[in-house]
């Protein structure tokens, strides 16, 4: 960044503080002591703002938004693929069997009960074999 857009600020510090700046500014990836001090001031100001109003600093919220966005995209993709597979299975079953309305009501009630009981962790093996045989034979 050019120096013409920057304000000059006189700064007095103790020798220990100057020694810390000299020791750490290159390790922090800064090209100058001024850049290091400016980053340190911005970091501390963000820290104070966080304690003052409870908002996260912009860098943290930006990183979280990016990670959550990637997670949302991945989850949406997986749900789409799951919906396609589920629609295929439902189509095959609907073409193969004729269910009455009462059969469908009973099946839906059973399915809701099963999902609640297993907290959504359903297993095909549990549907095929009695509950007393399911366990060590079929790992998750």
C-alpha positions as CSV (number, residue, x, y, z in Angstrom):
1,X,0.0,0.0,0.0
2,X,1.4,3.4,-0.8
3,X,2.5,5.7,1.9
4,X,0.5,8.7,0.5
5,X,-2.8,7.3,1.9
6,X,-1.4,6.8,5.4
7,X,-1.2,9.1,8.4
8,X,2.0,9.4,10.4
9,X,1.7,8.7,14.1
10,X,4.5,9.4,16.6
11,X,4.8,6.5,18.9
12,X,6.9,6.2,22.1
13,X,7.5,2.8,23.7
14,X,9.8,1.2,26.2
15,X,12.9,-0.7,25.2
16,X,11.2,-4.1,26.0
17,X,8.3,-3.4,23.6
18,X,10.7,-2.3,20.8
19,X,12.7,-5.5,21.4
20,X,9.5,-7.5,21.0
21,X,8.7,-5.8,17.7
22,X,12.2,-6.3,16.4
23,X,12.0,-9.9,17.4
24,X,8.6,-10.8,16.0
25,X,7.8,-8.6,13.0
26,X,9.5,-10.8,10.4
27,X,8.2,-14.0,12.0
28,X,4.7,-12.6,11.7
29,X,5.2,-12.2,7.9
30,X,5.4,-8.4,8.1
31,X,7.7,-6.4,5.8
32,X,8.2,-3.6,8.3
33,X,7.8,-2.7,11.9
34,X,5.1,-0.3,10.9
35,X,3.1,-3.1,9.3
36,X,3.5,-5.3,12.4
37,X,2.4,-2.5,14.7
38,X,-0.6,-1.7,12.5
39,X,-1.7,-5.4,12.5
40,X,-1.2,-5.7,16.2
41,X,-3.3,-2.6,16.8
42,X,-6.1,-3.9,14.5
43,X,-6.0,-7.3,16.3
44,X,-6.3,-5.7,19.7
45,X,-9.0,-3.4,18.5
46,X,-11.0,-6.4,17.2
47,X,-10.4,-8.1,20.6
48,X,-11.8,-5.1,22.5
49,X,-14.8,-4.9,20.1
50,X,-15.5,-8.6,20.7
51,X,-15.5,-8.1,24.5
52,X,-17.5,-4.9,24.1
53,X,-20.5,-6.1,22.1
54,X,-20.0,-9.9,21.7
55,X,-19.5,-9.8,17.9
56,X,-16.7,-11.9,16.4
57,X,-14.0,-10.1,14.4
58,X,-14.4,-9.9,10.7
59,X,-11.7,-12.3,9.9
60,X,-13.2,-15.0,12.2
61,X,-16.7,-14.5,10.8
62,X,-15.4,-14.6,7.2
63,X,-13.6,-17.8,7.9
64,X,-16.6,-19.4,9.6
65,X,-18.9,-18.3,6.7
66,X,-16.6,-19.9,4.2
67,X,-16.4,-23.2,6.1
68,X,-20.2,-23.2,6.7
69,X,-20.8,-22.4,3.0
70,X,-18.7,-25.4,2.0
71,X,-20.5,-27.6,4.5
72,X,-23.9,-26.4,3.2
73,X,-22.9,-27.1,-0.4
74,X,-21.7,-30.6,0.4
75,X,-24.8,-31.4,2.5
76,X,-27.1,-30.1,-0.2
77,X,-25.3,-32.3,-2.8
78,X,-25.6,-35.3,-0.6
79,X,-29.3,-34.7,0.2
80,X,-30.0,-34.3,-3.6
81,X,-28.3,-37.6,-4.3
82,X,-30.2,-39.3,-1.5
83,X,-33.5,-37.9,-2.7
84,X,-32.9,-39.2,-6.2
85,X,-32.1,-42.7,-4.9
86,X,-35.2,-42.6,-2.6
87,X,-37.4,-41.6,-5.5
88,X,-36.1,-44.5,-7.5
89,X,-36.8,-47.0,-4.8
90,X,-40.3,-45.5,-4.2
91,X,-41.0,-45.7,-7.9
92,X,-40.0,-49.3,-8.1
93,X,-42.1,-50.2,-5.1
94,X,-45.1,-48.3,-6.4
95,X,-44.8,-50.1,-9.8
96,X,-44.5,-53.5,-8.1
97,X,-47.1,-53.4,-5.4
98,X,-50.6,-51.9,-5.0
99,X,-50.9,-50.4,-1.5
100,X,-54.2,-49.4,0.0
101,X,-54.5,-46.0,1.7
102,X,-54.7,-47.8,5.1
103,X,-51.5,-49.7,4.3
104,X,-49.8,-46.4,3.6
105,X,-51.0,-44.8,6.8
106,X,-49.8,-47.8,8.8
107,X,-46.4,-47.8,7.0
108,X,-45.9,-44.1,7.6
109,X,-46.7,-44.4,11.3
110,X,-44.3,-47.3,11.6
111,X,-41.6,-45.4,9.8
112,X,-42.0,-42.3,12.0
113,X,-41.8,-44.4,15.1
114,X,-38.7,-46.2,13.8
115,X,-36.9,-42.9,12.9
116,X,-37.7,-41.5,16.4
117,X,-36.6,-44.7,18.1
118,X,-33.2,-44.8,16.3
119,X,-32.7,-41.1,16.2
120,X,-32.5,-41.4,12.4
121,X,-29.8,-44.0,12.4
122,X,-31.7,-46.6,10.4
123,X,-30.2,-49.9,9.3
124,X,-31.5,-52.2,6.5
125,X,-30.3,-55.2,8.5
126,X,-32.7,-54.2,11.4
127,X,-35.6,-54.3,8.9
128,X,-34.6,-57.8,7.6
129,X,-33.6,-59.6,10.8
130,X,-35.3,-59.6,14.2
131,X,-33.9,-57.1,16.7
132,X,-32.5,-59.9,18.9
133,X,-30.1,-61.0,16.1
134,X,-28.9,-57.5,15.1
135,X,-25.7,-56.3,16.8
136,X,-22.3,-57.6,16.4
137,X,-23.1,-59.3,13.1
138,X,-23.6,-56.0,11.1
139,X,-21.1,-53.2,12.0
140,X,-22.1,-49.6,11.3
